[in-house]
Amino acid sequence: MATEGRLDVILFALTGFGNPVLEALLKDNRVNLQAVFTIKYDTPFPHYAERQLLELCQEKQVVCYHNVKVGSEEGIGLLHKHSPDLIIVATFKQILKRNVITLPSLGIVNLHPSLLPHYRGPCPSNAALLNDDAVTGVTVHYVTEGLDEGDILLQRFLDIGEQDNDGILRKKLAKLSGEMIPELVDLFSGFTKPIGISQAHAAASLAPKPTVEDGYLESTSEIENIRRKMRALNPLPGTSIQVGAKRIPVDRFDLSTDSRLDGLYESETAVDIVRASHAIRLYKQAN
């Protein structure tokens, strides 16, 4: 139920994308942010330097529940307690079922870091880099029981920099997500549910979570494929190359021309791969 003409909002989010979205919601005087549901981590955020969302909520004196399954009896009870008009999702490792989706009067919307219907699923930024895309973006869409299939409300584009790896790109997409909040709130400020645009489902693609084995660089001999993996799979799940009996983690690279014979050359700090007078230098990850 709206509080003094403001939207009562709950945020489902994780550290990373959730941080700028939380900040933007707190700055918007049309929003009454009732609570945040998140996960408490025991290790630092792995993609780039960022505070835990739980800590940020505590600093801002925002009610925050962590490690609660929102579809459980406990979770549904907490949601009914706050009675949100709208729930906003900004990355969340829980599949939302009908008992949650139908609870807020204005529905649930998700900030998905791709240009849907491309790259539905958990890791769209990895997929965009692996495919060497020049542009990606963020899509605001309604949450349904289908994976990232709901009608689209907003899309914003983002150029991918030539030096971007997955950590850098995720941080840019998180910032863009926060910047889109005022426009998202505009759509719901009249306390009516805006009509979205149906996705072109036939054009959909998936972006599954990459594995450690996906980062094994000896599986390809092409420098271009190695370059793409170095960008897409760092910092997570990471890249490595087998040299003799050793598996060497590598996390940065340079491209150059090279007159040496085709092959693999290891030095103290790097591994060079030479193919047809072109080389990629893979820098060993610091301990």
N, C-alpha and C positions, 0 to 999 in steps of 0.2 A: 504494500500500500504506500502511495506517495507520501513523503514527509514534507509538509509545508511547501508544496508545489515542486519539490525536487524528486528526481528519480531515485528510488531505493535500489541500490545495485549491490550485488555480490560478485566478487572476482574469484574465479578459479584460475590459478596461475602458478608457475614455477619460477625459481630464480633465473634471471636472464631476461626473457621477454616480459615477465611480470613486473620487473622493477620500473621501467619507464611508463608502463600502463598504469601502475599504482600511482606514481607521481602525477600523471596527467589527470586521473580521476579525482585526486585530492585537490587539485588546483581548480577544478570545474565546479563553480558554485551552483550548478544545476543538478549536481549529483550528491546524494547522501550515501557514501560508501559504508555499507553496514558491516561487512566482514570479508575476509580473504581466507580461502582454503588453499593450502600449499603443502609442500613436503619439506621436512627438516633434514638437511644433509649433514653427515659427519665429516665430510671432506670438502675442500674448497671447490667452487664452481669450476668445472674443467675447461670450458670453452674460451673464456676470457676473464680478466679480473673483474669480479662483481661481488657485491655484498649479498649475503643470503636474504631472500625476500622476507623471511620470518624476522630477521633482525631489523629490516627497514620498517616493517609493520610495527614492531615494538617501539622503535624510535618515534614513529608518527602517531602512536597510540591508536592504532587500528586493530580492531578485534581480529585475531588470526587463529585459525584452527589448522593444525598440521597432522599429516598422516591419518586423516579421517577418510574413509570410503564414503563418498557423498551419496551413493545409492543404498547404503546400509540403513538400518533402522536408526542408528545414531545420526548419520548424515542427514536423512530426511527430516528427523526431528529438529535439527539445527536450522535447516533451511526453512521449515515452517515457522520456527521461532522468529526469524528475521523477515519472512514474507517479502522477498524481493520483487520489484516490478520487472527487473531485468538481471540476467546473469551474463557476465562477460568472461570468456575463456581466452587465456593468453599462454598457450602450451600447458598441457595437463595430462598426466600419465594415467588417466582413468577413462574408460569407455562409458559414456553417459547413456543411461537407459530411459525408457519412457517415464518412469516414476520421477525422474529428475527433470527431464526435458519439458514436461507439461506443467511443472510447478510454478514458474514465474509467469505472470499475466502477459508479459510482452515477449516471452520466449528466452532463448539462449542464443548468443552470437559468439562466434569464434574468430579470433585474429589469426589467420593461417599464413605462414610465411612462404607463400608461393602465389603465382597467378593461376588460381583454379580455373578450369579443372586439371591443369597440369600439376603433377607431383602431390597427389593426395597421400596422406600418411605421415609418419613421424619425422622424416629427415629430408625435407625438400631442399634445404640449402646444399647438403651434400650432393644431391642429384643434379642440381643446377650447375654446380662446379664440375662434376664428373662429365656432364654433357657439354661443357664449355660454353654455356649460355652467356650472352652479353647483358641480358636484362632479367631481373626477377621482380619480386614485389610482395605485397601483403594484400590478402583478400579478407574482407569481413563478410561472413556468411552465417545464415541460420544453422544451428546444430540440429541434425536429425539423427535417427538411429543408423543411417548409412555413414560410411567413413568419408567425412569432408564433402558430402554430397548436397548440402543444403543450398537454398537460393542465395544468390550473391547480392549484398547491399552496397559494398564499396570495394574498389580496387585501386591501389596506388603502385606505381612502377618505381624500380630502383635499378640504376646501372651497376653492374658488377665490375669492380676495378680489376685491372690486369694482375695486380699483386695480392688480391684478396684470397685468403684461405678460408676455411669454413668458420673459424673463430671470428675473423674480421667481418665476414659477411653476416654471421648471426648477430653481431653487435649492431651493425647497420640496420638490419631488419627489425631488431628490437626497438631501436630509436624511432624508426618509421612507424612502428605499431603505436608507440606513445603519441606521436604527432597526429595520428588519425583519430584519437579519442574525441576531440571536440566535434569533429564532423559526425562521428558515430552517435554521440549524445544528441546532436541536432536532429537526427532521424527519429529519435524516440522522445524528444522533449514535449511533444503534444500528447504523450501517454496513449498513443495509438501505434499499432504494429505496422510498420511500413512494408510494402510489397517488394520482394526481391526479384531478381532475374534468375530464371532457371539456368543451371549449368548445362553446357554441351557435353553430356555424359559420354557420348561416343568418342570424344577427344580426350577422355581422362587418361592419366598415367599415374603410376604409383611410385612412391619414394620410400622403400623399406629401410630399416636401420642397417647401415653397413657393418660388416663383421671385421674382426682383426685380420682374418685371412684375406679379405678384400684388399688390405693394405700391403700384401706381399708383392713387392715390385718385380721379383724375378719371374712372376707369372706372365709378364709381357716383355717383348724385346723392343717395342716401339717407344722412342723418346717422347713422342706426343702423348701416348697413353700414360707414361710415367709422370709427365708434367701434370696431367689432369688429376691423377690420383694424389699427387703431392699436395695439390691445392684442396681437393675435395675431402680428403681423409685426415687432415691435420687441423686442430690438435687431436681429434678423436675420429675413429678408433686408433689413428696413428698409422705410419708407414714404416716399412723395414725391408731390408734386402738380405738375402742369404749370400755370404761370401765364404766359400769353403765350408767349414764346420760351424761358422759363426752366423747368427742372425743379428744384423746391425740396425738399430732404430735410426731413422733419418727424418728430419722435420722441416728442412729448408732446401732450396735448390737455386742454381743458376744455370742459364743456357749459354752456350758459346759454340764457336767453330773449333775444330780440333783436328790436327793432322796425324794423330796417332792411328794405328790400326784399330779396327773395330774390336771392342773388348771391354772388360771391366778392370778398373785400376783403383786400388785402395791406397789411401794415404792416412796419416795420423788423424786428420780431421774430416775427411770426406771420402766418398766413393764416386768415381767418375765412370759414366757409361758412354762409350763412343760408338756411334753408328754413322757410317757414310759421311765422315768429316764433320759431323755434328755431335755435340756432347751435352750431357746434363750432369752437373755436379750436385751430388746429394750430400748435404752436411749432416754429420753424425750428431745425434741428439745429445745434448749435454747431460751428464749424470746429475 
